[in-house]
Amino acid sequence: MEHQHNRARAALKSVFGYDSFRPLQGDIISHILDKKDALVVMPTGGGKSVCYQIPALLFNGLTVVVSPLISLMKDQVDQLRECGAPAAFLNSSLADAEERAVQQQVREGRIKLLYVSPERLFQLGFLDELAALNIALFAVDEAHCISTWGHSFRPEYQHLRVLKQRFPAVPVIA
């Protein structure tokens, strides 16, 4: 466990430039590195993304991040790429050639974090494509979209239980 924490802290410094974790981040990351599921509730700006980004970089395999907004995906991928982290997104903003290039990079194992919309996740055949890959982690960003009571409800979020059914050994962080 201490070894994992040291690896996580080293990744935090080398990729993101921070010397130490914010409160709870280290515990959450250790929990995920132990391949356990987690529900993380923190305020905006509390550092939730790092809780799945660090494990994604340390795991051997692909982390699939389910994110509801194209602009949010782009911002996160741009920030990760600036830090040298291999990240990409698949959504409706990509031209066909760009999409094929990302899919090829994913198949070749050159991408560690792949951001997709919930609608994309459930496109015909996409889960089958994921099943052919080494999936290390699923991260559900903006998990409040699951609630039908909220202002940003996305019906596809209610189908995310399929991830645990299709990939029971893969941890999920929301």
Disulfide bonds with the S-S distance in Angstrom:
none
